[in-house]
């Protein structure tokens, strides 16, 4: 005879099984997790310390990257300044011959035969080597380069990295700011520029591209001690008139770039690509027992380039310390470890793309460990308190779960009971429950007979799903809208710098891959600062908005217009040659100059045009259009300068 199962209410069945299974699973899970956690912690304590050291080193590396970016930005600013000087000084020499011979008492002859400027008038000092015959051309050069002094002074005042700025000419003239009180005594009676690398490194043999060049660390003949220079050649119709340079003393390099505020950093070192030490902070000097050269006691004149001695190369450091530096320079490794005086150090390297210099940062492992000492102890204490808290929470959880189990079981069984009663009432006058069933759960047996009622729940779920999908599409549309707004300049409605930058990269790749023409037009509103100063920024914003409307309604359908920054705009012209882009630029120039901006005065703009050349990188391409635009500004403004027609015309 088959055994008759005892039938129970659904609520009782759920309560008993739910509570029992939950408690058993909880105990097993907590016990197993605690055992694994403790075992893993015991086994991995050493690994945790190693990981913390590794993480600390990476934190230092991240900081180095940040500092390198700052250094790159400042050195790039120096290069941009020198490029601007290069353009200005080239224009100066083009027009020097046409200037009248001056009558002046600014200059005199020194007792040693040097032609110089004896009094400080707030500008630069002037020195002409005694073996240079001072004629009308030399006098004009000495007199009219006085106009350089105001900009020299502004550069040194506004850029704390630049200590001196100068121009040296082929006929051995030196104009140096700040003023050197005794230039004839400091330089001596003769000075041959070609004997110094801060002149010869800029000539065509050493610098055929004519771009800014950086010297190694050398002793300044002008008496400022040890320094590096950023130099540019000044050509006039293919002839090297001279070299303009900016001096950065080693002291300034140390003060600006070698003060990482991190306890674990033991030293900072900058070298050239051959391993020659350019600058190092006090920690490096102490570690390798080598004194940095910053100042110099001048007893004789400096008649040639004097670089740092041979022991200021990384391969000449102490025996234990030099090999990691040499290996990193030769093989390009970014990280090495070495020992000095039984102390372990980690070296991290990063290269400055602007100058090609190598930036080394040394972190002492003991300092790193001191920063993370006690971590293991803290972890064990935390583990103990965590386990204690877990035990307390288990008791609280069991008590709470018993109460919740009753509520949950009632919540589950109640609706089923009600549904069963409702189904039985269909077509009947009173509720009649069929208590005879093969299942030990009365409500389940009743429910399977009334399966059709589940369709309503299915419909409800379907409606909810449709609503969810609708909401999802709305969210996607909003996301697309926000993405579009992130690429648009709010004031002008044009592409912003980030988006126009992406478009330029895409068009450069398409032009290179498909061999079609690509040109750029760089536009700068003339005297826009005066508009803001005279009429206020609200009017200035309206001028920018109207200006942008002219651009985007007047360019070709394939052209892309964007706001490059401030009052600068960039037009990308796919399929256009430089000549065609120049025609477009002239059209825009006329439209702008004839447009009434309601200021009571004419608003104009200067245009630079350049066509992409085969195998030219993006920086060179943009540099040409930038130089062309600045040429337009310097010539007369409100003109178009096409780099394809040559900047000397």
C-alpha positions in Angstrom: 0.0 0.0 0.0 1.6 3.3 -1.0 2.6 5.7 1.7 0.3 8.7 2.0 2.2 12.0 2.0 1.3 14.5 4.7 -0.1 17.5 3.0 1.0 21.0 4.3 0.1 24.5 3.6 2.4 26.3 1.0 3.3 28.9 3.6 4.6 26.3 6.1 6.5 24.5 3.3 8.2 27.6 2.1 9.1 28.8 5.6 10.7 25.6 6.7 12.8 24.9 3.6 13.7 28.5 3.0 15.0 29.0 6.5 16.9 25.7 6.7 18.6 25.9 3.3 19.5 29.6 3.8 21.2 29.0 7.2 23.1 25.9 6.0 24.3 27.7 2.8 25.3 30.8 4.9 27.3 28.8 7.4 29.1 26.8 4.7 29.8 29.9 2.6 31.1 32.0 5.6 33.2 29.2 7.0 34.8 28.4 3.6 35.3 32.0 2.7 37.0 32.7 6.0 39.3 29.7 5.7 40.3 30.7 2.1 40.7 34.4 3.1 42.9 33.6 6.1 45.0 31.0 4.2 45.4 33.3 1.2 46.4 36.2 3.4 49.0 34.1 5.2 50.4 32.9 1.9 50.2 36.2 0.1 51.6 38.6 2.7 54.9 38.9 0.9 53.1 39.3 -2.5 51.0 42.1 -1.0 54.2 43.9 0.0 55.7 43.4 -3.4 52.5 44.5 -5.1 52.4 47.6 -2.9 56.0 48.4 -3.9 55.1 47.9 -7.5 52.1 50.1 -7.1 54.1 52.8 -5.4 56.6 52.7 -8.3 53.8 53.1 -10.8 52.5 56.0 -8.8 55.9 57.6 -9.1 55.9 56.8 -12.8 52.5 58.5 -13.2 53.8 61.5 -11.4 56.9 61.5 -13.7 54.7 61.5 -16.8 52.8 64.5 -15.4 56.0 66.3 -14.6 57.4 65.4 -18.1 54.3 66.9 -19.7 54.8 70.1 -17.8 58.4 70.2 -18.8 57.5 69.5 -22.4 55.0 72.3 -22.4 57.4 74.8 -21.1 60.2 73.8 -23.4 57.8 73.8 -26.3 56.8 77.3 -25.3 60.5 78.3 -25.6 60.7 76.8 -29.0 57.5 78.6 -30.2 59.0 81.8 -28.9 62.2 81.3 -30.8 60.2 80.4 -34.0 58.4 83.8 -33.7 61.7 85.6 -33.2 63.1 83.7 -36.3 60.3 85.1 -38.4 60.6 88.7 -37.0 64.4 88.8 -37.3 64.4 87.4 -40.9 62.0 90.2 -41.9 64.3 92.7 -40.1 67.3 91.8 -42.2 65.3 91.8 -45.4 64.6 95.5 -44.9 67.8 96.6 -43.2 69.6 97.8 -46.3 66.8 100.3 -47.2 67.0 102.0 -43.8 68.8 105.4 -43.5 72.2 105.7 -41.8 71.5 106.7 -38.2 73.1 109.6 -36.2 73.4 108.4 -32.6 75.6 108.6 -29.5 74.4 105.3 -28.1 77.7 103.6 -28.9 81.4 104.1 -28.3 84.8 102.4 -28.6 86.3 100.6 -25.6 89.9 100.9 -24.7 90.4 97.4 -26.1 89.0 98.4 -29.5 85.5 96.9 -29.0 82.5 98.8 -30.4 79.9 98.6 -27.6 77.0 100.3 -25.8 78.5 101.8 -22.6 75.3 102.8 -20.9 72.3 100.7 -19.8 69.2 102.3 -21.3 66.9 99.5 -20.0 67.5 97.3 -23.0 70.2 94.9 -24.1 74.0 95.3 -24.2 75.7 95.6 -27.6 79.2 94.2 -28.5 81.1 94.3 -31.8 84.4 92.4 -31.9 87.4 94.8 -32.2 88.5 93.2 -35.5 85.2 94.0 -37.2 85.4 97.3 -39.2 82.5 99.4 -38.2 81.0 100.9 -41.3 77.5 102.1 -42.2 76.1 98.6 -42.4 77.5 97.7 -39.0 76.3 100.9 -37.5 72.8 100.4 -38.9 72.7 96.9 -37.6 73.8 98.0 -34.1 71.4 100.9 -34.0 68.2 99.4 -35.5 68.5 96.1 -33.5 67.7 98.3 -30.5 64.1 97.7 -31.6 64.6 94.1 -30.5 65.1 95.1 -26.8 61.4 95.6 -25.9 60.4 92.1 -27.0 63.6 90.6 -25.5 62.7 92.2 -22.1 59.1 91.0 -22.4 60.2 87.5 -23.1 62.6 87.3 -20.1 60.0 89.0 -17.8 57.1 86.7 -18.8 58.9 83.4 -19.1 60.7 82.5 -15.8 62.6 79.7 -17.6 64.5 82.0 -19.9 67.5 83.8 -18.2 68.9 85.5 -21.3 68.0 86.2 -24.9 70.3 87.3 -27.6 71.2 87.6 -31.3 74.7 86.8 -32.6 75.6 87.8 -36.2 78.0 86.5 -38.7 80.2 89.6 -38.4 80.7 89.0 -34.6 78.0 91.3 -33.2 76.3 90.2 -29.9 73.1 91.8 -28.6 72.3 90.4 -25.2 69.4 91.0 -22.8 69.6 91.6 -19.8 72.3 94.3 -20.2 75.8 93.1 -19.5 77.6 96.1 -17.7 81.1 95.2 -18.9 80.7 93.3 -22.2 84.2 94.3 -23.6 85.8 93.1 -20.4 83.8 89.9 -20.2 84.2 88.8 -23.8 87.6 90.4 -24.4 88.7 92.3 -27.5 87.7 89.6 -30.0 84.8 87.3 -30.2 84.4 84.8 -33.1 80.8 83.5 -33.2 81.6 80.5 -35.3 83.9 79.2 -32.6 80.9 78.5 -30.4 78.3 75.7 -30.7 75.5 78.1 -29.7 76.1 79.6 -33.1 77.5 76.8 -35.3 74.8 74.3 -34.3 72.2 76.5 -36.0 74.0 76.7 -39.4 72.9 74.8 -42.5 75.5 72.1 -42.0 74.4 71.2 -38.6 70.7 72.3 -38.9 69.6 72.0 -42.5 65.9 72.2 -41.6 66.3 75.6 -39.8 64.1 74.5 -36.9 64.9 75.3 -33.2 68.0 73.4 -32.0 69.1 72.7 -28.4 72.7 72.8 -27.2 74.3 70.6 -24.6 75.2 72.1 -21.3 78.0 74.6 -21.8 79.8 77.5 -19.9 78.3 80.8 -20.9 80.9 83.3 -22.2 78.7 86.1 -20.9 79.3 85.2 -17.3 76.0 83.5 -16.4 77.6 80.1 -15.6 76.5 76.8 -17.0 73.4 76.7 -19.2 71.7 75.2 -22.3 70.4 77.3 -25.2 67.5 77.0 -27.7 68.7 78.5 -31.0 67.3 79.4 -34.4 69.1 80.5 -37.6 68.2 83.8 -39.1 68.5 83.7 -42.9 68.2 86.5 -45.5 67.8 85.4 -49.0 69.6 82.1 -48.2 72.5 83.8 -46.3 72.9 83.1 -42.6 72.8 86.6 -41.0 73.0 85.3 -37.5 71.5 83.1 -34.7 68.9 84.1 -32.2 68.9 82.1 -28.9 67.4 81.8 -25.5 69.5 80.8 -22.5 68.2 78.5 -19.7 70.7 78.3 -16.8 71.2 74.9 -15.1 70.0 76.6 -11.9 66.7 77.5 -13.6 66.3 73.9 -14.9 66.9 72.5 -11.4 64.5 75.0 -9.7 61.7 74.5 -12.2 61.8 70.8 -13.0 63.6 69.0 -10.2 61.3 69.3 -7.2 59.0 66.3 -7.1 57.1 66.5 -3.8 57.3 62.7 -3.1 59.1 61.2 -0.1 60.2 58.1 -2.0 61.9 60.0 -4.8 65.6 60.0 -4.2 66.9 62.1 -7.1 66.2 63.6 -10.5 68.6 63.6 -13.4 68.4 65.1 -17.0 70.9 63.9 -19.7 71.2 64.5 -23.4 70.8 61.5 -25.8 74.5 60.6 -25.5 74.4 60.4 -21.7 75.9 63.8 -21.0 74.5 65.2 -17.7 72.6 68.4 -18.3 71.2 68.9 -14.8 70.8 67.0 -11.5 69.3 67.8 -8.2 71.0 67.7 -4.8 69.9 64.1 -4.1 71.7 62.9 -7.2 74.8 64.9 -6.3 74.9 63.3 -2.8 74.2 59.8 -4.1 77.0 59.7 -6.7 79.3 62.2 -4.9 79.5 64.5 -7.9 78.9 68.3 -7.7 76.5 70.0 -10.1 78.0 72.8 -12.2 75.8 75.9 -12.0 78.0 79.0 -11.3 81.5 79.6 -12.5 84.3 81.9 -11.3 85.5 83.6 -14.5 89.2 84.4 -14.5 89.7 84.3 -18.3 87.6 85.1 -21.3 85.8 82.1 -22.9 87.0 81.9 -26.5 85.4 78.6 -27.5 82.6 76.3 -26.4 83.3 74.7 -23.0 81.2 71.7 -22.2 81.0 69.9 -18.9 84.0 67.7 -18.1 84.1 64.0 -19.0 83.1 62.9 -15.5 79.7 64.5 -16.1 78.6 61.6 -18.3 76.4 58.8 -16.8 79.0 56.2 -17.8 81.5 58.0 -15.5 79.3 57.7 -12.4 80.2 55.4 -9.5 80.8 51.8 -10.5 77.5 50.5 -9.1 75.5 53.4 -10.4 76.5 53.9 -13.9 75.5 50.6 -15.6 71.7 50.9 -15.2 71.8 54.4 -16.8 74.0 53.3 -19.7 71.8 50.2 -20.3 68.6 52.4 -20.2 70.0 54.9 -22.8 71.5 52.1 -25.1 68.5 49.8 -25.0 65.6 52.1 -24.3 64.6 50.4 -21.0 62.1 52.4 -18.9 63.0 50.9 -15.5 66.1 49.4 -13.9 67.3 48.5 -10.4 70.7 49.0 -8.9 72.5 49.0 -5.5 74.7 51.7 -4.0 76.1 51.4 -0.5 73.9 48.4 0.2 70.8 50.4 -0.7 68.5 49.4 -3.5 67.2 52.0 -5.9 64.7 51.9 -8.7 65.4 54.1 -11.8 62.5 55.3 -14.0 63.2 57.0 -17.4 61.1 59.1 -19.7 62.2 60.9 -22.9 61.4 64.6 -23.7 60.4 64.6 -27.3 60.9 68.3 -27.7 64.7 68.2 -26.9 65.5 64.5 -27.0 66.7 64.7 -23.4 66.3 61.8 -21.0 64.6 62.4 -17.7 65.6 59.9 -14.9 64.0 59.7 -11.5 65.5 57.5 -8.8 63.3 56.1 -6.0 64.9 54.5 -2.9 63.3 51.2 -2.1 63.7 51.7 1.6 61.8 55.0 1.4 59.0 53.2 -0.5 58.9 50.4 2.1 58.8 53.0 4.9 55.7 54.6 3.3 53.9 51.2 3.2 55.3 49.8 6.5 52.7 48.6 8.9 50.3 47.8 6.0 50.5 44.1 6.8 49.7 44.8 10.5 46.8 47.0 9.5 45.5 44.2 7.2 45.6 41.6 10.0 43.8 43.9 12.4 41.2 44.7 9.8 40.8 40.9 9.1 40.2 40.3 12.8 37.6 43.0 13.1 36.1 41.9 9.8 35.7 38.3 11.1 34.3 39.6 14.4 31.8 41.8 12.6 30.9 38.8 10.3 30.1 36.6 13.3 27.9 39.3 14.9 26.2 39.9 11.6 25.5 36.2 11.2 23.6 36.1 14.5 21.7 39.3 13.6 21.1 37.9 10.1 19.7 34.6 11.4 17.3 36.4 13.8 16.3 38.8 11.1 16.0 36.0 8.5 13.6 34.0 10.6 11.2 36.9 10.8 11.7 37.6 7.1 11.1 34.0 6.2 7.7 34.1 7.7 6.8 37.3 5.9 8.2 36.0 2.6 6.4 32.7 2.9 3.2 34.5 3.6 3.8 36.9 0.7 4.3 34.0 -1.7 1.5 31.7 -0.5 -1.1 34.4 0.0 -1.5 35.5 -3.6 -1.6 31.9 -4.7 -4.3 31.0 -2.3 -6.3 34.1 -3.4 -5.8 33.2 -7.0 -7.0 29.7 -6.4 -10.1 30.9 -4.7 -10.8 33.4 -7.4 -10.5 30.7 -10.1 -12.8 28.4 -8.3 -15.4 31.2 -8.0 -15.8 31.4 -11.8 -19.3 30.3 -12.6 -20.1 29.3 -8.9 -22.2 30.9 -6.2 -19.8 30.1 -3.4 -16.1 29.2 -2.9 -15.5 25.5 -2.9 -11.9 24.2 -2.4 -11.0 20.8 -3.7 -8.9 19.3 -0.8 -8.3 16.0 -2.6 -5.1 16.2 -4.6 -2.1 14.1 -5.5 0.3 17.0 -4.5 1.3 17.7 -0.9 0.9 21.4 -1.7 -2.7 22.2 -2.0 -2.3 25.6 -3.7 0.0 24.2 -6.5 -2.4 21.5 -7.4 -5.2 24.0 -7.7 -2.9 26.4 -9.7 -2.0 24.0 -12.5 -5.6 23.5 -13.4 -6.1 27.2 -13.8 -2.9 27.7 -16.0 -4.7 30.0 -18.3 -4.6 32.8 -15.8 -0.9 33.1 -16.3 -1.5 34.7 -19.7 -2.4 38.0 -17.9 0.9 38.0 -16.2 2.6 37.3 -19.5 0.8 40.3 -21.1 1.8 42.5 -18.2 5.5 41.4 -18.6 5.3 42.1 -22.4 4.0 45.6 -21.8 6.8 46.2 -19.2 9.4 45.0 -21.7 8.1 47.3 -24.4 8.2 50.2 -22.0 11.8 49.3 -21.0 12.9 49.1 -24.6 11.3 52.5 -25.4 13.0 54.0 -22.4 16.3 52.5 -23.6 15.9 54.1 -27.1 15.2 57.4 -25.5 18.3 57.1 -23.4 20.4 56.2 -26.5 19.0 59.3 -28.4 19.9 61.5 -25.4 23.4 60.0 -25.3 23.8 60.7 -29.0 22.7 64.3 -28.5 25.2 64.8 -25.6 27.9 63.3 -27.7 27.1 65.8 -30.6 27.1 68.7 -28.1 30.5 67.7 -26.8 32.0 68.2 -30.2 30.4 71.6 -30.9 31.7 75.0 -29.6 28.8 76.5 -27.7 29.4 80.1 -28.7 30.0 79.7 -32.4 28.2 76.5 -33.3 31.3 75.3 -35.1 33.3 72.2 -34.4 35.4 72.7 -31.2 39.2 72.2 -31.0 38.9 68.5 -30.0 36.6 67.6 -32.9 38.4 69.7 -35.6 41.6 68.0 -34.4 40.0 64.5 -35.0 38.8 65.7 -38.5 42.3 66.9 -39.4 43.8 63.5 -38.4 41.1 61.7 -40.5 41.6 63.9 -43.6 45.4 63.6 -43.4 45.1 59.8 -43.4 42.6 59.9 -46.3 44.8 62.3 -48.3 47.8 60.1 -47.7 46.0 56.8 -48.5 44.0 58.1 -51.5 46.5 60.6 -52.9 44.2 63.7 -53.1 45.0 67.3 -52.3 44.4 68.6 -48.8 44.9 72.2 -47.7 44.5 74.2 -44.5 43.4 77.8 -44.0 44.3 79.3 -40.5 42.4 82.5 -39.7 43.0 85.0 -36.9 40.8 88.0 -36.2 42.9 91.1 -36.3 43.1 93.2 -33.1 40.4 91.1 -31.4 41.7 92.0 -27.9 41.1 95.7 -28.7 37.5 94.8 -29.6 37.0 93.1 -26.2 38.8 95.9 -24.3 36.8 98.7 -26.1 33.3 97.1 -26.4 33.3 94.4 -23.8 33.2 90.6 -24.0 29.5 90.4 -24.9 30.1 92.4 -28.0 33.3 90.4 -28.6 31.2 87.1 -28.4 28.8 88.5 -30.9 31.6 89.3 -33.3 32.9 85.7 -32.9 29.4 84.4 -33.6 28.9 86.6 -36.7 32.4 85.8 -37.9 31.6 82.0 -37.6 28.4 82.4 -39.5 30.3 84.0 -42.4 32.8 81.2 -42.4 30.4 78.2 -42.3 28.0 79.7 -44.9 30.8 80.7 -47.4 33.1 77.7 -47.5 32.8 74.7 -50.0 30.4 71.9 -49.1 33.4 69.5 -48.6 35.2 71.9 -46.3 35.1 71.6 -42.5 35.3 74.7 -40.3 36.2 74.7 -36.6 37.1 77.1 -33.9 40.8 76.4 -33.2 40.9 78.6 -30.0 40.2 82.1 -28.9 39.9 84.2 -32.1 41.6 81.6 -34.3 39.6 79.4 -36.8 40.7 76.5 -39.0 39.2 75.5 -42.4 40.1 72.0 -43.6 39.8 71.9 -47.4 39.9 68.3 -48.8 40.4 68.0 -52.5 41.7 71.6 -52.6 45.2 72.7 -53.7 47.0 75.5 -52.0 46.0 77.9 -54.7 42.4 76.9 -54.5 42.5 77.3 -50.7 44.1 80.7 -51.2 41.2 81.8 -53.5 38.7 80.6 -50.8 40.7 82.5 -48.2 40.7 85.7 -50.2 36.9 85.3 -50.7 36.4 85.0 -47.0 38.8 87.9 -46.3 36.7 90.2 -48.5 33.4 89.0 -47.0 34.7 89.7 -43.5 36.2 93.1 -44.2 33.0 94.2 -45.9 30.6 92.9 -43.2 29.0 95.3 -40.8 29.7 94.0 -37.3 27.9 97.0 -35.9 31.0 98.3 -34.1 31.4 101.5 -36.1 34.7 100.2 -37.4 35.9 97.6 -39.8 36.8 94.1 -38.6 39.4 92.2 -40.5 41.3 88.9 -40.3 44.7 87.5 -41.4 44.9 84.3 -43.3 47.6 81.6 -43.6 47.3 78.9 -46.3 49.3 75.6 -46.7 48.9 72.5 -48.9 49.8 69.1 -47.5 53.0 67.7 -48.9 53.8 64.1 -49.5 55.3 62.3 -46.5 55.0 65.5 -44.4 54.0 64.9 -40.8 51.1 66.7 -39.2 53.3 69.0 -37.0 55.3 70.2 -40.0 52.1 70.7 -42.1 50.4 72.8 -39.3 53.6 74.7 -38.6 53.7 75.9 -42.2 50.2 77.2 -42.1 50.8 78.8 -38.7 53.9 80.6 -39.9 52.0 81.8 -43.0 49.2 83.2 -40.8 51.7 84.9 -38.5 53.5 86.3 -41.6 50.2 87.8 -42.7 49.8 89.4 -39.2 53.3 90.7 -39.3 53.2 92.1 -42.8 50.0 94.2 -42.7 47.1 92.1 -41.4 43.9 91.7 -43.5 45.8 89.7 -46.1 46.3 86.1 -47.3 49.7 84.5 -47.2 50.1 81.2 -49.0 53.0 79.1 -47.8 53.2 77.4 -51.2 54.2 80.7 -52.8 57.1 81.1 -50.3 57.3 83.1 -47.2 60.2 85.4 -48.4 58.0 87.1 -51.0 
